[in-house]
Amino acid sequence: MYRVLVADAINAEGLQPLLDYADAQVIEKKVTDTEVNLKEIDAILVRSATKVTEELLEKMPQLKIIARAGVGVDNIDVNAATKRGIIVVNAPDGNTISTAEHTFAMMASLLRNIPQAHASVKNLEWKRNAFVGNELHGKALGIVGLGRIGAEIAKRAKVFGMTVLVFDPFLTKERATSLNVQSCTLDEVLEQADIITVHTPLTKETKGLINETAMKKTKKGVYFLNCARGGIIDEQALAVYIGNGHVAGAALDVFEEEPPGEHPLLKFDNVIVTPHLGASTKEAQLNVATQVAKEVRTYFEDRPVTNSINLPAMSKDIYEKIRPFHHLSKQLGSILSQCVKEGIDELSINYSGSVTELETSYLTKALISGFFKNRIDVHVNEVNALLTAKERGITVGEKISTNSFGYANCITVTAKVENRQFSLRGTYIDHYGPRIVHMNDFNIDFHPEGNLLYIQHMDRPGVIGRVGKILGDHAINIATMQVGRKEIGGEAIMVLSFDKPLDSTALQLLSELDDIVLMNQITL
């Protein structure tokens, strides 16, 4: 008999798959309830209230699976769970329609002044001329991030007769065509859109993505929406641009700090807000509850779960053998993602040497998860990596080769875009760890860790010196530096590592050097 603890308020109808399961006992109690014997619990279902910390996990030695009835897992220590072999699952698409509909409702309400007009009539006023709005028809909608929710919004916008402009680094031409949207740069979306809505995860790259610099590029009278994560739009900058009349209005379901308190944006009549209601529909709550209940039952029935966000379970011996290559694969994927920022068509992965004796399909999935990490609005891991790549229109190929390029083991990955390709080759060396030994057709040798800067340049005297001078002028200390070239006077590369990421000023000055061909900052 499996014991399942439902620690938060979860839709009772959604729990039916577990209630109907003869081998499960469902206990609806808080983790602090003295009647609950935490040592006997096999599964725990939570929403956002219960914090599944390492301390709590230590009290639950029998726990096998954690299920989050929702998308975010900020309240779960995933690393601690993984170390204990505990599967963590969530419901990534249970609230897709709910959030998409809420965003569209906010958009319509914003342009038609519905909340303001409602409040006026409730106040026994009848001021028709005071609330003249704008139609959605014919407007250009800019969507930043075309994941599940962004795609649903795009579909609805097309029905309303809107032009849809999309910024998503991983949007392929085929997917853009199938959704009938225009793939654009971020600047193009900022400059051309009448309404801009954000639907990306909140990461280091997306925090403050829509800041003062971005708002300067927008047309006067633009509208902003955020029903994704607080912090993607710089709220202080938004308040300034609404105050000076450049931004016509905003609709916000989320804030950087919730509740927002006496926030400057709340003082504007043309800012409409809701208390994080994107997923708050009866249907969405039922969907996420049912989804995770089915996942837990699937796990108990010894079948593979589909929405695990951490490593699938495996024996300790197998994991120890595959662990160094698993880490290398994730690093290769992450480096590739940060060097090839446009949508790719194909990923080719080649294994050679001793690594071919392992389960390479698992490593392929790890590489893909590293490639997508922090770049799209869903958590990608070994379980959903191939499906995510397929949804994004990316062909994934894997093959075994006898050519190990002089190393005991090698993993080579090549990303193909329309008019170019970018390749990486890595190896794992005992006592030295992972190494990148080939990059974009250049031989090189560096340890993939920390804050790196990849520079492709012309092999001319003084280039390295000019790079060093800029870094020195900005008091930036170079930890390590590796170089490589094909021929004298041709193209060459350098990879530098630093104690912390470079600031935007130093990066801009480096990019302006005459002999620099390509430059990417990489954080691992």
QUIZIDA-V548817 format. One record per residue. N is the residue number from 0. RES is the residue in one small letter. D_LAST is the distance of its C-alpha to the last C-alpha in whole Angstrom. Layout:
BEGIN
((N,RES,D_LAST) (N,RES,D_LAST))
END
This chain:
BEGIN
((0,m,43) (1,y,40) (2,r,39) (3,v,37) (4,l,37) (5,v,36) (6,a,35) (7,d,35) (8,a,38) (9,i,37) (10,n,40) (11,a,42) (12,e,43) (13,g,39) (14,l,40) (15,q,42) (16,p,41) (17,l,40) (18,l,44) (19,d,45) (20,y,43) (21,a,46) (22,d,44) (23,a,42) (24,q,43) (25,v,41) (26,i,41) (27,e,41) (28,k,40) (29,k,38) (30,v,36) (31,t,38) (32,d,41) (33,t,43) (34,e,45) (35,v,41) (36,n,41) (37,l,37) (38,k,37) (39,e,39) (40,i,36) (41,d,35) (42,a,33) (43,i,32) (44,l,32) (45,v,31) (46,r,30) (47,s,29) (48,a,31) (49,t,30) (50,k,27) (51,v,26) (52,t,25) (53,e,24) (54,e,28) (55,l,29) (56,l,28) (57,e,29) (58,k,33) (59,m,32) (60,p,32) (61,q,34) (62,l,31) (63,k,30) (64,i,29) (65,i,27) (66,a,28) (67,r,27) (68,a,30) (69,g,28) (70,v,24) (71,g,22) (72,v,21) (73,d,21) (74,n,24) (75,i,22) (76,d,20) (77,v,19) (78,n,17) (79,a,20) (80,a,22) (81,t,20) (82,k,21) (83,r,24) (84,g,24) (85,i,25) (86,i,25) (87,v,23) (88,v,25) (89,n,25) (90,a,28) (91,p,25) (92,d,28) (93,g,31) (94,n,31) (95,t,30) (96,i,34) (97,s,34) (98,t,32) (99,a,33) (100,e,36) (101,h,35) (102,t,34) (103,f,36) (104,a,39) (105,m,37) (106,m,37) (107,a,41) (108,s,42) (109,l,40) (110,l,42) (111,r,45) (112,n,45) (113,i,46) (114,p,45) (115,q,47) (116,a,50) (117,h,50) (118,a,50) (119,s,53) (120,v,55) (121,k,55) (122,n,56) (123,l,59) (124,e,58) (125,w,59) (126,k,57) (127,r,56) (128,n,56) (129,a,53) (130,f,51) (131,v,51) (132,g,47) (133,n,46) (134,e,45) (135,l,42) (136,h,44) (137,g,43) (138,k,40) (139,a,37) (140,l,34) (141,g,30) (142,i,28) (143,v,24) (144,g,22) (145,l,25) (146,g,24) (147,r,27) (148,i,28) (149,g,28) (150,a,29) (151,e,32) (152,i,33) (153,a,33) (154,k,36) (155,r,38) (156,a,37) (157,k,39) (158,v,42) (159,f,42) (160,g,43) (161,m,39) (162,t,37) (163,v,34) (164,l,31) (165,v,27) (166,f,24) (167,d,21) (168,p,19) (169,f,19) (170,l,23) (171,t,25) (172,k,29) (173,e,30) (174,r,29) (175,a,30) (176,t,33) (177,s,34) (178,l,33) (179,n,35) (180,v,33) (181,q,32) (182,s,28) (183,c,27) (184,t,25) (185,l,24) (186,d,27) (187,e,29) (188,v,29) (189,l,29) (190,e,32) (191,q,34) (192,a,34) (193,d,36) (194,i,34) (195,i,31) (196,t,29) (197,v,25) (198,h,24) (199,t,20) (200,p,18) (201,l,17) (202,t,14) (203,k,12) (204,e,13) (205,t,16) (206,k,18) (207,g,21) (208,l,20) (209,i,24) (210,n,25) (211,e,28) (212,t,27) (213,a,26) (214,m,30) (215,k,31) (216,k,31) (217,t,33) (218,k,36) (219,k,39) (220,g,40) (221,v,36) (222,y,35) (223,f,32) (224,l,31) (225,n,28) (226,c,29) (227,a,25) (228,r,23) (229,g,24) (230,g,22) (231,i,22) (232,i,25) (233,d,25) (234,e,28) (235,q,30) (236,a,30) (237,l,31) (238,a,34) (239,v,35) (240,y,35) (241,i,37) (242,g,39) (243,n,40) (244,g,41) (245,h,38) (246,v,37) (247,a,39) (248,g,38) (249,a,35) (250,a,35) (251,l,32) (252,d,32) (253,v,29) (254,f,28) (255,e,25) (256,e,28) (257,e,30) (258,p,33) (259,p,33) (260,g,36) (261,e,38) (262,h,35) (263,p,36) (264,l,36) (265,l,38) (266,k,41) (267,f,41) (268,d,43) (269,n,41) (270,v,38) (271,i,39) (272,v,37) (273,t,36) (274,p,35) (275,h,32) (276,l,34) (277,g,32) (278,a,32) (279,s,36) (280,t,38) (281,k,40) (282,e,39) (283,a,35) (284,q,36) (285,l,38) (286,n,35) (287,v,32) (288,a,35) (289,t,36) (290,q,33) (291,v,31) (292,a,35) (293,k,35) (294,e,32) (295,v,33) (296,r,36) (297,t,34) (298,y,32) (299,f,36) (300,e,37) (301,d,35) (302,r,34) (303,p,30) (304,v,29) (305,t,27) (306,n,25) (307,s,23) (308,i,19) (309,n,18) (310,l,19) (311,p,23) (312,a,25) (313,m,25) (314,s,27) (315,k,26) (316,d,27) (317,i,25) (318,y,22) (319,e,22) (320,k,22) (321,i,20) (322,r,17) (323,p,15) (324,f,16) (325,h,14) (326,h,11) (327,l,11) (328,s,12) (329,k,10) (330,q,7) (331,l,10) (332,g,11) (333,s,7) (334,i,8) (335,l,11) (336,s,11) (337,q,10) (338,c,12) (339,v,15) (340,k,16) (341,e,19) (342,g,21) (343,i,21) (344,d,24) (345,e,23) (346,l,20) (347,s,22) (348,i,20) (349,n,22) (350,y,22) (351,s,24) (352,g,25) (353,s,25) (354,v,23) (355,t,25) (356,e,27) (357,l,25) (358,e,24) (359,t,22) (360,s,23) (361,y,21) (362,l,18) (363,t,18) (364,k,18) (365,a,15) (366,l,14) (367,i,15) (368,s,14) (369,g,10) (370,f,12) (371,f,13) (372,k,11) (373,n,12) (374,r,14) (375,i,17) (376,d,19) (377,v,19) (378,h,17) (379,v,17) (380,n,17) (381,e,19) (382,v,22) (383,n,22) (384,a,19) (385,l,22) (386,l,24) (387,t,22) (388,a,21) (389,k,25) (390,e,26) (391,r,24) (392,g,26) (393,i,23) (394,t,25) (395,v,23) (396,g,25) (397,e,24) (398,k,26) (399,i,27) (400,s,28) (401,t,30) (402,n,28) (403,s,25) (404,f,25) (405,g,26) (406,y,24) (407,a,24) (408,n,22) (409,c,20) (410,i,18) (411,t,18) (412,v,17) (413,t,19) (414,a,19) (415,k,22) (416,v,23) (417,e,27) (418,n,27) (419,r,24) (420,q,22) (421,f,18) (422,s,18) (423,l,15) (424,r,16) (425,g,15) (426,t,17) (427,y,17) (428,i,19) (429,d,21) (430,h,20) (431,y,17) (432,g,15) (433,p,13) (434,r,13) (435,i,13) (436,v,17) (437,h,18) (438,m,16) (439,n,18) (440,d,22) (441,f,21) (442,n,21) (443,i,18) (444,d,16) (445,f,13) (446,h,11) (447,p,7) (448,e,5) (449,g,5) (450,n,6) (451,l,8) (452,l,11) (453,y,13) (454,i,17) (455,q,19) (456,h,23) (457,m,26) (458,d,27) (459,r,30) (460,p,31) (461,g,29) (462,v,26) (463,i,24) (464,g,26) (465,r,26) (466,v,22) (467,g,22) (468,k,25) (469,i,23) (470,l,20) (471,g,23) (472,d,25) (473,h,23) (474,a,22) (475,i,19) (476,n,18) (477,i,16) (478,a,15) (479,t,15) (480,m,16) (481,q,17) (482,v,19) (483,g,21) (484,r,24) (485,k,27) (486,e,30) (487,i,31) (488,g,31) (489,g,29) (490,e,26) (491,a,23) (492,i,19) (493,m,17) (494,v,14) (495,l,13) (496,s,11) (497,f,12) (498,d,12) (499,k,11) (500,p,11) (501,l,14) (502,d,17) (503,s,18) (504,t,21) (505,a,20) (506,l,18) (507,q,21) (508,l,23) (509,l,21) (510,s,21) (511,e,25) (512,l,26) (513,d,28) (514,d,27) (515,i,23) (516,v,23) (517,l,19) (518,m,16) (519,n,13) (520,q,10) (521,i,7) (522,t,4) (523,l,0))
END
